[in-house]
Amino acid sequence: MLQHPPIDAPLPDVQTKRLTLRRFAAEDLGALEALFAKPEVWQFPYGRGLTREETGTFLDAQLREWDGCGFGCWLAIEHATDRVVGYAGLSVPTFLPEVLPAVEVGWRFDPNVWGRGYASESAAAALDQAFTTLGLDEVCSIPEAQNERSSRVAERLGMRLARLVTIPANERRGALDARLYTISRTTWLAPVGE
Ligand SMILES: CC(C)(COP(=O)(O)OP(=O)(O)OC[C@H]1O[C@@H](n2cnc3c(N)ncnc32)[C@H](O)[C@@H]1OP(=O)(O)O)[C@@H](O)C(=O)NCCC(=O)NCCS
């Protein structure tokens, strides 16, 4: 089955006001291991930080997704410090088969930088690219129902709650209650005030 709608062109790297957003590379493993070991970063869905092996598996999957789909998540590097502070971008929500084919916008940042708007800033850049360069008609976001901070990011972006969903259990966690947010190209590209 088709997992995501066709795209017009691949997702480029971009610069925002405060962040460099670039495709993951194999050399990012060390920076990601330190970030992902923090329990807050993976509280949802695992309630704990990731082991080095799990981070390696995550990065391998990211590199495959970029190669296979022409898009993926960006590593987020703070201009002010040149530090890796998180990731954000586009991915295929294979964990929720009922919405496929689909593209999800997602985010995950170091707790040291929460509350500054980095997730919203990078997700806005991802939506800009999704609806222009990639030519998508719709993008979703699927935070866990208990993840209020993440839901606030989706709402700040102007995404609409479509319905509540249950993410099926997998080998690493049980089933999860989540919120399905969506936004269309028309809504995202509408001039402010319409
Ligand atoms: C989800 C997550 C990225 C949200 O982080 P965040 O810092 O709350 O989100 P943003 O970076 O968009 O920042 C928004 C907050 O900064 C404030 N802010 C300050 N300056 C801002 C600016 N220039 N622009 C936007 N918001 C700004 C906002 O008011 C908002 O605070 P509020 O939610 O208390 O009103 C973060 O909690 C996280 O990484 N969690 C762990 C991983 C995770 O759960 N990811 C999601 C999986 S679905």
PDBQT file of the ligand as one rigid body, heavy atoms in Angstrom, charges set to zero:
ROOT
HETATM    1  C1  LIG A 201       6.557  18.899  22.510  1.00  0.00    +0.000 C 
HETATM    2  C2  LIG A 201       7.662  19.903  22.701  1.00  0.00    +0.000 C 
HETATM    3  C3  LIG A 201       8.536  20.002  21.472  1.00  0.00    +0.000 C 
HETATM    4  C4  LIG A 201       7.027  21.259  22.975  1.00  0.00    +0.000 C 
HETATM    5  O1  LIG A 201       8.018  22.168  23.346  1.00  0.00    +0.000 OA
HETATM    6  P1  LIG A 201       7.639  23.679  23.650  1.00  0.00    +0.000 P 
HETATM    7  O2  LIG A 201       8.888  24.362  24.053  1.00  0.00    +0.000 OA
HETATM    8  O3  LIG A 201       6.477  23.716  24.563  1.00  0.00    +0.000 OA
HETATM    9  O4  LIG A 201       7.113  24.170  22.216  1.00  0.00    +0.000 OA
HETATM   10  P2  LIG A 201       7.647  25.386  21.400  1.00  0.00    +0.000 P 
HETATM   11  O5  LIG A 201       9.105  25.215  21.140  1.00  0.00    +0.000 OA
HETATM   12  O6  LIG A 201       6.777  25.576  20.234  1.00  0.00    +0.000 OA
HETATM   13  O7  LIG A 201       7.492  26.587  22.427  1.00  0.00    +0.000 OA
HETATM   14  C5  LIG A 201       6.199  27.052  22.721  1.00  0.00    +0.000 C 
HETATM   15  C6  LIG A 201       6.216  27.649  24.095  1.00  0.00    +0.000 C 
HETATM   16  O8  LIG A 201       7.213  28.651  24.136  1.00  0.00    +0.000 OA
HETATM   17  C7  LIG A 201       6.607  29.938  24.327  1.00  0.00    +0.000 C 
HETATM   18  N1  LIG A 201       7.374  30.828  23.443  1.00  0.00    +0.000 N 
HETATM   19  C8  LIG A 201       8.355  31.672  23.854  1.00  0.00    +0.000 A 
HETATM   20  N2  LIG A 201       8.880  32.300  22.801  1.00  0.00    +0.000 NA
HETATM   21  C9  LIG A 201       8.209  31.891  21.705  1.00  0.00    +0.000 A 
HETATM   22  C10 LIG A 201       8.312  32.198  20.326  1.00  0.00    +0.000 A 
HETATM   23  N3  LIG A 201       9.200  33.040  19.850  1.00  0.00    +0.000 N 
HETATM   24  N4  LIG A 201       7.478  31.538  19.459  1.00  0.00    +0.000 NA
HETATM   25  C11 LIG A 201       6.564  30.660  19.901  1.00  0.00    +0.000 A 
HETATM   26  N5  LIG A 201       6.436  30.328  21.220  1.00  0.00    +0.000 NA
HETATM   27  C12 LIG A 201       7.261  30.948  22.102  1.00  0.00    +0.000 A 
HETATM   28  C13 LIG A 201       5.156  29.774  23.985  1.00  0.00    +0.000 C 
HETATM   29  O9  LIG A 201       4.346  30.675  24.669  1.00  0.00    +0.000 OA
HETATM   30  C14 LIG A 201       4.898  28.346  24.411  1.00  0.00    +0.000 C 
HETATM   31  O10 LIG A 201       4.709  28.227  25.768  1.00  0.00    +0.000 OA
HETATM   32  P3  LIG A 201       3.287  27.644  26.319  1.00  0.00    +0.000 P 
HETATM   33  O11 LIG A 201       3.022  26.353  25.602  1.00  0.00    +0.000 OA
HETATM   34  O12 LIG A 201       3.535  27.491  27.782  1.00  0.00    +0.000 OA
HETATM   35  O13 LIG A 201       2.299  28.680  25.949  1.00  0.00    +0.000 OA
HETATM   36  C15 LIG A 201       8.551  19.527  23.910  1.00  0.00    +0.000 C 
HETATM   37  O14 LIG A 201       7.751  19.480  25.063  1.00  0.00    +0.000 OA
HETATM   38  C16 LIG A 201       9.241  18.194  23.708  1.00  0.00    +0.000 C 
HETATM   39  O15 LIG A 201      10.241  18.104  23.008  1.00  0.00    +0.000 OA
HETATM   40  N6  LIG A 201       8.709  17.146  24.373  1.00  0.00    +0.000 N 
HETATM   41  C17 LIG A 201       9.299  15.827  24.303  1.00  0.00    +0.000 C 
HETATM   42  C18 LIG A 201       9.139  15.191  22.939  1.00  0.00    +0.000 C 
HETATM   43  C19 LIG A 201       7.704  15.099  22.516  1.00  0.00    +0.000 C 
HETATM   44  O16 LIG A 201       6.834  14.800  23.311  1.00  0.00    +0.000 OA
HETATM   45  N7  LIG A 201       7.500  15.344  21.235  1.00  0.00    +0.000 N 
HETATM   46  C20 LIG A 201       6.200  15.265  20.636  1.00  0.00    +0.000 C 
HETATM   47  C21 LIG A 201       5.812  13.893  20.294  1.00  0.00    +0.000 C 
HETATM   48  S1  LIG A 201       4.163  13.918  19.591  1.00  0.00    +0.000 SA
ENDROOT
TORSDOF 0
